Amino acid sequence: LAAELGLAPAALADAVPTAHPLLRQRRDEAGGRVVFGGLVDEHSDWVLDQHRLKSGEALLPGTGYLDLLAWALAELDGGFVPFRVEGLGFAAPLKLGRGEQRRIELVIEPQGADAWRVELSSQGAEADDRQEHLSARIERISAAGSAPLALQQARQPREPRYAHPELRFGPNWQCLQRFEAGVAEAELGLALHGGAEASHDPALHPLHPGLFDMAIGAAQGALAPDGIDAARLLPFRYGCLEVLAPLPAALCSRQQARAEGENLVLQIDLLDAQGDPVLRLRDFVLKPARALAAAAPKPRPRSAVSANRLLEVGYREGFSPAEGVSAICTALGHAG
């Protein structure tokens, strides 16, 4: 009724139910094309409810998008599939205010036997309220690979604590147990504990977004080049992301960094208890906000700008969507 009255988006038509809390429906189409979708609000799943802007809006983290991709691929294949992500691009943040509903759609189209093109979008109650959020190419890979990163520098323990002035995190983000940092290297120990352990369900969240988010973001402040405010470093490019296995409830994050001018370039391995890589992130480039602003095209008019400073970063300084929003959705300001 709400959809008929224009107060909420319509559900995905001609679809069958799934077990996922966000992508609750599935529609198979011609040529192997599959559409997953669902009506969501700020309380639909802990991934949204526990990751909020200071203003109170729920914000899907960048790791949440990748978790959705991993789940959808496993749903298609009947089990977890090791995969590589290429051409990852963000176009707009998925954020939900109080009482707001959107229909999200994840479209997967095959490109040969072992590759897919994926796009994530959402639809609001109004017909013209459609947003594109993510596009990427994913391909199946072998789980075998090279040895994990070997850290060479002496490291000193730091307090295992992380906070961000513009974001609020729930219990499923409170997983940082150990933090050691040295010159251009860091190692983190992370584990879900207490009530957060119940959120570890690889069948629904192969890449636990809270654990994943902290594993790749909490050390950026310690690794940032001198003179660079880590809270102003914005993700610019993912060189290569390989997901080899679902994330365990406890893991180790090894990171090596190098400076390229004012940029920070990270190599990250996430390891299980046996020391085997479960995820590799190579050539993850972060740039200072002002550098992105200088290279961005002339600012385009926007009909509405959030009062929240985190969302205004790109708008105020003239980023294009592809340049600015990935920062909002992933690791903006993981200051350590």
N, C-alpha and C positions, 0 to 999 in steps of 0.2 A: 504493500500500500504506500509506504514512504517513497519507494522508487516511482510509483505511478503518479504521485503528487509532486515529483521533482525535488523531494527532500533528501533523497539518498540515491546513490548510483544503483543501477540494476545489477542483479547477479549474472554470472557467466551463463549464457544460454546453452542448452543441449549438452550439459556436462554431467559427469558422474563424480561422486564424492571421493575424497582422499582422506588420509589420516593427518595431514599437515595442518598446523594451527593457523597459518596464513594463506597458503595455497590450497584451499579446501576442495577445489574442483578441478577436474581434468576433462578436456575435450580433444579427441583425436580427429585430425583432419586429413585431407588427401595429401599424398606425397610424403607421409611420415611426419608432417607438421603437427606439433602438440602444443596446446595452450593450457597452462595452469592458471587458476585465478581464485579470487576470494574477496569478500567484503571484509575490510579491516578497520579497526579503530585503535585508539591509543592503548587499550587494554587487551587487544586480541592475543598477544603473546608477550612473554617477558622481554623478548628482544627489543620491542618498542617501549614497553612500560618502564623498563629499567635503564633506558638510555634517553635522557631528556636534556633539552636546553634549559638554561637557568630560568627562562621565561615560562617553563612548564610544558612546552610542546614536546611530544614524543618524536624522536628522530631515528630512523633506521640507520645503524652504523654501516660503514663500507664493508666490514666483515660480515654483516648480515646479508648483504647482496650475494657475496661469494658463498655463504652457507646455503642460500636458496638455490644457487646454481648446482652445488654439490648434491643437494637433496633431489632436485628435479632429474639430474642425470642418473642418479641411483634408481629413482622411480621408473625411468625409462628402461634401464638395463637389468632390473631385478636385483640390484645390489650395488654396493659402492664401486665406483669406477675411478681409478687414478687418472688425472687429467691435467692438461696445461691450459692456461688462460692466455690468450693473445688479443691485442687490439682492445684492451679494456678501456671503455670510455664512460664517464658520468655526465649526465646532462642536467639533472635537477635533483635536489634532495627530496626524499620521501619523509615528510613531517606531518604530524597529525595533532590538531588542537583539540580542546575539550569538546566532546560531542560530535566531532567530525568523523565521517566515514568516507572511505575511498575503496574502489574496486581495483585491486592490483592484478596485472596479467603478466605472466612470464611465457614468452613464445620461444619455442625451440624448433629450429628447422635444420634437417640433416644436410650436411655438405660432404657427401661421400659416405663410406662405411663407418669411419671413426672420427668424424668431426661434425660440429654443430654451430650454427649461428644463433645467438640468444639475445633477446631484448626484453627489458622489463619496463612497464609503463603503469600508470594508474589513471583512473577516471573518477572525477568527482560527481556531484549531483547534477551540475549543469552540463549540457551537451558540449560546450566549448572548454570545459575544465578538464583537459587531458594533459598529462605530463609524461614525458619520456625520462626515464631515470638511468638506464644502463644499457649498453650494448657491448658484446664481446664475441670472440670466436673461441670455442673450446675444443680440444681434441684429446682422444684417448691416448694414454702413454703407458709404458711399462713402469711398475713400481720400483724396479731395480735402478740403481744409479750410482753416482760417485760418492766418495766418503764425505762425511759431514765437515763443516768448517772446523778447522783446528786453530784455536786461539793461541797467540804467541806471547802476548804482553802480560805483565803482572797486573793483577786486578785487586782493587780494594773494596771491601764490603760497604754498601750504602744501606740506608734505612729502606726497607721494602714498602714504600708508600707512594701512591700516586693520586693526584687530584688535578682538576682543571677548573679554572675560574668561571668558564662559561658552560660547563656541562655537569650534569648530575648522574651518577652511576648507582645502580642497585646492587644487591648482594652478589649477583652472578658476574660482576666485574671485580669483586674484591678477592682476587686470586693471586696477587703478587706475594710470593713467600720469601724469595731470595733475590738480591740485586747486587751484582759485582761489576765494577766498571774500571777500565784502565785507559791507556792511550788508544783511542780509536777502536776499542773493543769493549763488549759487555756480554755478560751471561746472566740470564734471569731464570729463576725457578718459580714455576706457577702451578697452582693446584686449586681445584674447586673443593670447598670444605663447608661443613655445617649444612644448612638448608640448600646451599647452592649445588650440592652434589646431585640433588634430584633433577637438576636441569641438564645433566649430562646424559643425553639420549641420542646416540649417533644415528639411530633410525630416523629421527626428526631433525636433528641439528648435527650433521657430520662435522661441520666446522664451528664448534661452539663460539658464537660471536663475541661473548664477553672475554673468554679465555684468549681467543685469537686476537682481539683488539688490544688487549694488554700485552700480549706476547710480542707484537710488532711495534707497539707505540710507546710503551712506558720508558724506554731508555733513550729516546731521541734527545731529551734535554742534556743528558750526560755525554752524548756523542756529537752534539752540534758544534760547528766550528766556532772559534773565539769570536766574540763580537756579534754573534747571531742569536737573536731571541728565539728560542725553540718554540715559543707559543705563536710565532709568526712564520714558521716553516710550513709550507703547503706542499702536499704530494703533487708531483708534476708528471711522473712517468713510472710505470712498472715495466722493467725490462723483461722479466720472465717470472711467472708464478706457476709452480708445479705442486699439485696436491697429490700426495702419494698414499695417504691413508686417513681415515677419520681421526680427529684430534682426540687423544686420550684425556682423562680427567686431570692428569698431572703431566707436565712436560717441561722441557728445558728450551730456552730461546738463546741461541748464540748469534751474536751480531758483530760484524766488522764494518767500519765506516771509513770513508775517505772524503776529503774536501775537494771540490772542484770549484775554485773561486769561492763564491758565497754559498754554493750548493752543498748539500749533504747527500752522499750516495751510500746506501746501505746494502749489505749482503746479509741475509737472515736465514738461518735454519731452525726449524722447530723439531725437537727430538723427543722420542718416547723414553721410557724408563731404561730400555736396553741401549740407548744411544743411537738408535736408528732414525734417520730423517723421516718425518711424516709430511713435512711441507718445506719447500724451498722458495725463497724470494730473492731474486737477483736484480742488481742495478735498480733499486728503488730510489728514485731521485726526488729530493725535496728541495724547493726553492724558497727564498725569502719572499714575502708577499709583495714587497716593493719591486722586486725584479720581475715578477709575473705582471704586475701592473704596468711597468714600463714597456713590456713587450706586447701587451694586450691591445686589441683593436679599440677604436673609439667607443666609449660606453654607449650602450643602446638604452632607450627609455624602457622602464619597467613599470607596470601598472601598480605594483605594490611591493614595498620593501619592509622586511620584518624589523621590528624595533629591537630585536636581539642582535648584539654586536657581532656574535659569531657568524650569523647569516649575512650580516651587512658587509663583511670583509670584501667579498668579491664584488658586490654591487657598488660599494662606495668607490673602489679603486679601479673599476672598469674591467674586471676579468670577463672573458667569455665563459659560457657555462662549462665547457670542457676543462678550462683551466682552473676555475675557482671552486666548483661544487664538489669535486673529488675530495678537496680538503675538508669540506663540511661533513662529507659522508664517511670519511675514513679517519685520518690520523691528525687532523688539524690540532696543533698545539699540544701534542703529547710531550709535555715538558719534563717529565721524569722528576 
